[in-house]
């Protein structure tokens, strides 16, 4: 087994402690219900024992109850606010397109979109020419909204 330059060995949560002679660490950790384990299992490669990789390997192997990670709350809030602003813009655009498609001067096919998702979905493949070409934008905008909502909904 390769030598270990890290001074503290990993510990496992259990009901008893393996105590060595004059081992203050194992006694202290024993009060927490943890036992001393071998520092590096044989399947851990040398490159996984260095620096941050070593710390990450230890944490991954032993699921340390003392691991603390930053949540970046302010950045997550900023990201959510940005996504909300994008959703509001997309929503405003979508509503405007819907109003135009509902008007009496719009082609009959476009006026059906409010009542038929099939017609709306099919509009993407039947883009047509001239004035009819404009009326597939409702479906496109709905798809953009769907993607943005998926991204937004990933946050708790």
Kinemage of the C-alpha trace (Angstrom):
@kinemage 1
@onewidth
@group {chain A} dominant
@subgroup {mainchain}
@vectorlist {calphas} color= white
{ca unk a 1} P 0.000 0.000 0.000
{ca unk a 2} L 1.293 3.492 -0.840
{ca unk a 3} L 2.370 5.773 1.969
{ca unk a 4} L -0.089 8.362 3.128
{ca unk a 5} L 0.939 11.966 3.704
{ca unk a 6} L -2.428 12.964 5.171
{ca unk a 7} L -2.239 12.973 8.957
{ca unk a 8} L -5.809 12.046 9.823
{ca unk a 9} L -7.384 8.766 8.826
{ca unk a 10} L -11.004 8.505 7.725
{ca unk a 11} L -13.618 7.379 10.199
{ca unk a 12} L -16.789 5.372 9.863
{ca unk a 13} L -19.957 5.856 11.880
{ca unk a 14} L -20.613 2.793 14.059
{ca unk a 15} L -21.419 1.700 17.579
{ca unk a 16} L -17.822 1.051 18.712
{ca unk a 17} L -14.297 2.412 18.349
{ca unk a 18} L -11.072 0.659 17.534
{ca unk a 19} L -8.636 2.170 20.017
{ca unk a 20} L -4.906 1.947 19.687
{ca unk a 21} L -2.450 2.607 22.473
{ca unk a 22} L -2.482 6.317 23.393
{ca unk a 23} L -4.818 7.095 20.476
{ca unk a 24} L -6.597 10.289 21.544
{ca unk a 25} L -8.229 10.742 18.126
{ca unk a 26} L -9.956 7.368 18.210
{ca unk a 27} L -11.127 8.021 21.796
{ca unk a 28} L -12.513 11.446 20.868
{ca unk a 29} L -14.136 10.107 17.716
{ca unk a 30} L -15.405 7.124 19.683
{ca unk a 31} L -17.509 9.518 21.722
{ca unk a 32} L -19.125 10.493 18.402
{ca unk a 33} L -19.747 6.829 17.567
{ca unk a 34} L -17.044 6.621 14.912
{ca unk a 35} L -14.320 4.035 14.379
{ca unk a 36} L -10.918 4.328 12.748
{ca unk a 37} L -10.653 2.875 9.239
{ca unk a 38} L -7.767 2.265 6.913
{ca unk a 39} L -6.874 5.631 5.310
{ca unk a 40} L -6.865 4.496 1.664
{ca unk a 41} L -8.576 1.405 0.304
{ca unk a 42} L -6.421 -0.485 -2.187
{ca unk a 43} L -8.619 0.512 -5.167
{ca unk a 44} L -7.808 4.233 -4.692
{ca unk a 45} L -5.202 5.353 -7.243
{ca unk a 46} L -2.225 7.538 -6.289
{ca unk a 47} L -3.553 10.556 -8.237
{ca unk a 48} L -6.745 10.390 -6.112
{ca unk a 49} L -4.748 10.909 -2.911
{ca unk a 50} L -3.348 14.365 -3.681
{ca unk a 51} L -4.733 17.765 -2.678
{ca unk a 52} L -8.403 18.467 -3.403
{ca unk a 53} L -8.718 15.129 -5.204
{ca unk a 54} L -7.601 13.411 -2.013
{ca unk a 55} L -10.065 15.340 0.118
{ca unk a 56} L -12.872 14.632 -2.380
{ca unk a 57} L -11.952 10.939 -2.463
{ca unk a 58} L -12.018 10.727 1.322
{ca unk a 59} L -15.335 12.550 1.516
{ca unk a 60} L -16.801 10.330 -1.202
{ca unk a 61} L -15.578 7.119 0.404
{ca unk a 62} L -16.682 7.907 3.913
{ca unk a 63} L -19.493 10.456 3.600
{ca unk a 64} L -18.141 12.742 6.250
{ca unk a 65} L -20.819 14.266 8.497
{ca unk a 66} L -18.523 17.281 8.771
{ca unk a 67} L -18.532 18.207 5.060
{ca unk a 68} L -19.729 21.743 4.435
{ca unk a 69} L -20.433 23.189 1.010
{ca unk a 70} L -21.278 26.702 0.013
{ca unk a 71} L -24.721 27.127 -1.518
{ca unk a 72} L -24.009 30.383 -3.403
{ca unk a 73} L -27.423 31.655 -2.320
{ca unk a 74} L -26.966 35.168 -3.699
{ca unk a 75} L -25.902 33.856 -7.113
{ca unk a 76} L -28.769 31.363 -7.186
{ca unk a 77} L -31.212 34.169 -6.386
{ca unk a 78} L -29.718 36.345 -9.114
{ca unk a 79} L -30.035 33.466 -11.570
{ca unk a 80} L -33.688 32.904 -10.569
{ca unk a 81} L -34.446 36.590 -10.982
{ca unk a 82} L -32.841 36.546 -14.425
{ca unk a 83} L -34.861 33.480 -15.439
{ca unk a 84} L -38.039 35.163 -14.182
{ca unk a 85} L -37.300 38.237 -16.280
{ca unk a 86} L -36.708 36.061 -19.357
{ca unk a 87} L -39.935 34.158 -18.693
{ca unk a 88} L -41.878 37.390 -18.362
{ca unk a 89} L -40.513 38.649 -21.709
{ca unk a 90} L -41.333 35.354 -23.420
{ca unk a 91} L -44.781 35.355 -21.829
{ca unk a 92} L -45.498 38.912 -23.003
{ca unk a 93} L -44.389 38.006 -26.530
{ca unk a 94} L -46.508 34.846 -26.488
{ca unk a 95} L -49.607 36.730 -25.350
{ca unk a 96} L -49.109 39.352 -28.052
{ca unk a 97} L -48.786 36.658 -30.715
{ca unk a 98} L -51.930 34.970 -29.389
{ca unk a 99} L -53.865 38.250 -29.599
{ca unk a 100} L -52.786 38.709 -33.214
{ca unk a 101} L -53.764 35.122 -34.069
{ca unk a 102} L -57.191 35.601 -32.429
{ca unk a 103} L -58.063 38.703 -34.476
{ca unk a 104} L -60.683 38.440 -37.186
{ca unk a 105} L -58.197 39.453 -39.859
{ca unk a 106} L -55.933 36.489 -39.014
{ca unk a 107} L -56.255 33.389 -41.200
{ca unk a 108} L -58.843 30.874 -40.016
{ca unk a 109} L -56.100 28.326 -39.252
{ca unk a 110} L -54.439 30.743 -36.808
{ca unk a 111} L -57.752 31.478 -35.051
{ca unk a 112} L -58.101 27.738 -34.323
{ca unk a 113} L -54.928 27.701 -32.201
{ca unk a 114} L -56.814 28.889 -29.136
{ca unk a 115} L -58.991 25.757 -29.297
{ca unk a 116} L -56.751 23.076 -30.778
{ca unk a 117} L -53.259 22.151 -29.666
{ca unk a 118} L -53.062 19.820 -32.651
{ca unk a 119} L -53.564 22.721 -35.070
{ca unk a 120} L -51.099 24.801 -33.088
{ca unk a 121} L -48.490 22.008 -33.092
{ca unk a 122} L -49.078 21.272 -36.781
{ca unk a 123} L -48.524 24.954 -37.622
{ca unk a 124} L -44.785 24.373 -37.164
{ca unk a 125} L -44.737 21.998 -40.140
{ca unk a 126} L -47.242 23.964 -42.251
{ca unk a 127} L -45.507 27.324 -42.311
{ca unk a 128} L -47.061 28.229 -45.632
{ca unk a 129} L -46.290 31.400 -47.533
{ca unk a 130} L -47.306 35.034 -47.404
{ca unk a 131} L -49.560 36.016 -44.466
{ca unk a 132} L -49.885 32.421 -43.224
{ca unk a 133} L -46.128 32.172 -42.702
{ca unk a 134} L -46.258 34.525 -39.696
{ca unk a 135} L -48.711 32.411 -37.732
{ca unk a 136} L -46.429 29.554 -36.729
{ca unk a 137} L -44.650 31.860 -34.265
{ca unk a 138} L -47.125 31.020 -31.499
{ca unk a 139} L -45.895 27.419 -31.467
{ca unk a 140} L -42.243 28.501 -31.570
{ca unk a 141} L -42.715 30.888 -28.648
{ca unk a 142} L -44.552 28.185 -26.690
{ca unk a 143} L -41.575 25.871 -27.211
{ca unk a 144} L -39.192 28.571 -25.954
{ca unk a 145} L -41.403 29.065 -22.890
{ca unk a 146} L -41.387 25.313 -22.254
{ca unk a 147} L -37.584 25.149 -22.280
{ca unk a 148} L -37.201 28.189 -20.038
{ca unk a 149} L -39.807 26.818 -17.601
{ca unk a 150} L -37.903 23.526 -17.374
{ca unk a 151} L -34.753 25.444 -16.496
{ca unk a 152} L -36.589 27.630 -13.988
{ca unk a 153} L -38.404 24.696 -12.356
{ca unk a 154} L -35.148 22.902 -11.502
{ca unk a 155} L -34.695 25.313 -8.608
{ca unk a 156} L -36.324 24.461 -5.283
